[in-house]
Amino acid sequence: MPGKLKVKIVAGRHLPVMDRASDLTDAFVEVKFGNTTFKTDVYLKSLNPQWNSEWFKFEVDDEDLQDEPLQITVLDHDTYSANDAIGKVYIDIDPLLYSEAATVISGWFPIYDTIHGIRGEINVVVKVDLFNDLNRFRQSSCGVKFFCTTSIPKCYRAVIIHGFVEELVVNEDPEYQWIDRIRTPRASNEARQRLISLMSGELQRKIGLKVLEMRGNAVVGYLQCFDLEGESGLVVRAIGTACTLDKLSSPAAFLPACNSPSKEMKESPLVHPPSHGCRSTHNSPIHTATGSRLTQNFSVSVPTLIYTGMGSGSAGKEGGPFKALLRQQTQSALEQREFPFFTLTAFPPGFLVHVGGVVSARSVKLLDRIHNPDEPETRDAWWAEIRQEIKSHAKALGCHAVVGYSESTSICEEVCILSASGTAAVLNPRFLQDGTVEGCLEQRLEENLPTRCGFCHIPYDELNMPFPAHLTYCYNCRKQKVPDVLFTTIDLPTDATVIGKGCLIQARLCRLKKKAQAEANATAISNLLPFMEYEVHTQLMNKLKLKGMNALFGLRIQITVGENMLMGLASATGVYLAALPTPGGIQIAGKTPNDGSYEQHISHMQKKINDTIAKNKELYEINPPEISEEIIGSPIPEPRQRSRLLRSQSESSDEVTELDLSHGKKDAFVLEIDDTDAMEDVHSLLTDVPPPSGFYSCNTEIMPGINNWTSEIQMFTSVRVIRLSSLNLTNQALNKNFNDLCENLLKSLYFKLRSMIPCCLCHVNFTVSLPEDELIQVTVTAVAITFDKNQALQTTKTPVEKSLQRASTDNEELLQFPLELCSDSFPSHPFPPAKAVTVEKASPVGDGNFRNRSAPPCANSTVGVVKMTPLSFIPGAKITKYLGIINMFFIRETTSLREEGGVSGFLHAFIAEVFAMVRAHVAALGGNAVVSYIMKQCVFMENPNKNQAQCLINVSGDAVVFVRESDLEVVSSQQPTTNCQSSCTESEVTT
């Protein structure tokens, strides 16, 4: 499908002074696409040039349109010397290649330099004309839509969810090529950025081809990652879920509804699949690793190795034939797929039938140099091994699919840890096949599908369980068996019954290792991994019991490798599921009963634990109804298990050696204090500081138990770096430093957001890295959403607009802390406009308006503030259009670190510049928000002795157009005009 790309350079503004004699600049622009380059005329002696160039036309294939980025380079003309580079702009053309997308990109783009940062702006207009091509052997995938969101996009409905797609491409890293020794740092950084842009486009095109082979038209849950393997090379890989989506066009799809996320998710319909057509599945070949050095593999299925009862779903006596039929239908729908994985974490009602528990696998590999970039067999084989392990663990749990699936790597020197995790599940086959289950059989099957509590029922056979488990009858339907604890990597299903509110639960762990090289280092890491995995899960279980809860959702475990240490960080959202039994408490047991003082100390700790559990239940409003065993129908427990089924609070506080904190049958979770490490674990368990009053936090999109959200949101990104002392470094000291780092980071966020109380920190995403020896870096991205605690829960939303709102997110006042190695970066404009900025109170009406795509570009046009959020929705608003994904990679380097404010100032400025460039690209597409935003990588390296630092950041998200629900009727009756009102008005356009 050949196409024509047309580019016009309109103007520039706020350019830097390049001629010291006149304090001006002689600027011109080079426009490059592929191997073709055009130049504008030189605009002499001006910091705000007006080029108004002709249309530069490129006639290219659509394959090149997907692979190549449009490069715009701004230079200063010198007569007697080489032209000086001012900066560059990379524009992704892919959003223009969708059938529903507009054919023009128009707006002001920040001019970015890898050494000096943003150096002004340039106004560019880009158009694409595509010619239809029905060649079945084409190498392009134009028309396939990509979404970063891990749920079905809000203004679409899924016809068929086909399954897992993956791809990776490899190449040599320009940073480690021989020519890098003689070229400038700027040239090296730009070569790296351009290569990554090319590889990203190629990867996206190949993923799209696989989707077309499946007869799909979209990729949902698209996750792209970069593996910087040093001298071994550069790997760009991506995974996603192939779907066939239909755009919602009925008027009912745009009617105002409750702005509760749970309500909005329930309105995401799935239509019945068509009964005609044929779907051809695509199986990626498993390549054989040749010539690679491979050490030890480590894989773990959490339910099989660690915990009792990590699953949900059961084959009881009632409904047995229908459940067998359901499993048979699901198996037939998935048996043709090599890896029945889904990157989705939120599902429409009816899709998720049973959940079996978390399955994970890890593998330690030795990196080898990439000899041929066109043959990435070694890396493909590595990931195929991991996925095969995950698949086998899921089958052991009686499940045929894995949902909430994700992959990650951690690289240090020659060693790479490959990690994959997901949730084993049984899915409804109706959404996985081309055609429904025939006749009354489908109706009977649908009638027997469990609701509300069905996902909690164990899918495996109770008589042949793959692990020892404590099972009880479901507290909701009282028919099927459920486990006592449930761990998952997905969001809480919308139809689940939850008691009280949820909370963020984290497990943190550090372990020292000896410095070694090659295989000795890989072997040492392989030996440590199983014990770290076990300890992390033990911490999660302890803290879950301490909160008085019985289920974890959104579980994400990171294992990071450094030169002399390993770090583990697990984050999840704890909830109390009404279908699961009441959790038992925690009982302390010592091994020196003859020591009176020691027994007194144990008794004191036991009392503190009891008091903490009682306070947590009150804080999170966990008051489960009392259900007798006769009603539940559970078997009579053994005498050792039912010492006392009912105990008053006074009795519980007096008899601290016995543990029974709530009603019902349970076993206490015993912690044995037999060494210093165990005592330290109990101490850390009790020293976790709860959030201040009025604050709640979770790592899922919505906080369970809160539905009355307002439209006030604030996204933030925080990066904190600490350097450890190399003297007397022990595991205990490491754990304390890591705990203090994470706790202090959360405290600083609570302090800065204190004016938003009551609010909830949603989608809290922690990323830990060890960029250098004795250097720990923690990056946090989240969004704060306010809610009305006095408003009763309603099924229909009444818009709650506060009379006094905070100023626009782009003008947020930052509170500085006297910590040099801390950078808390909120969205802010990195370069102020020439004239004064007037900040008005945020208007929800102004936020809902958006710029007309057909409006001609001009210097005096204004656009609203582009909102950014890691959520897939915007509270109090409806997403009306998806414009494409934003996937950007930036490099920033400095040789004057101290002069730029140290690490804190350098990181703060760089992250603010990243926000500005993301907003500019979204505004140029005609959007007014970025949803599902994620900072997937933030790699920081410094050399304090040389006053140098470098940082690499990779961000992604979905560019969208949203409309406030209060303005929805006006927007549906008439098109928005070009006279937009913005919550932040400036004399000139800002992004």
Helices and strands as residue ranges (DSSP letters): E 2-13, E 27-33, E 36-39, E 56-61, H 62-67, E 70-76, E 84-91, G 94-97, E 104-113, E 117-130, E 145-146, E 156-171, G 174-176, G 178-181, H 185-213, E 218-228, G 230-232, E 234-247, G 251-254, H 261-266, E 294-300, H 302-305, E 313-314, H 320-334, E 352-366, H 377-396, E 401-412, E 415-427, G 429-431, H 439-448, G 454-456, E 459-460, E 471-473, E 481-483, E 486-487, E 503-512, H 518-546, E 551-561, E 565-575, E 586-590, H 596-619, H 629-632, G 639-641, H 649-654, E 669-673, H 676-687, E 695-697, E 709-723, H 731-752, G 754-756, E 759-769, E 775-787, E 822-825, E 838-839, H 844-848, E 867-868, E 877-894, H 902-924, E 929-943, G 944-946, E 948-964, G 965-967, H 968-973, E 984-985
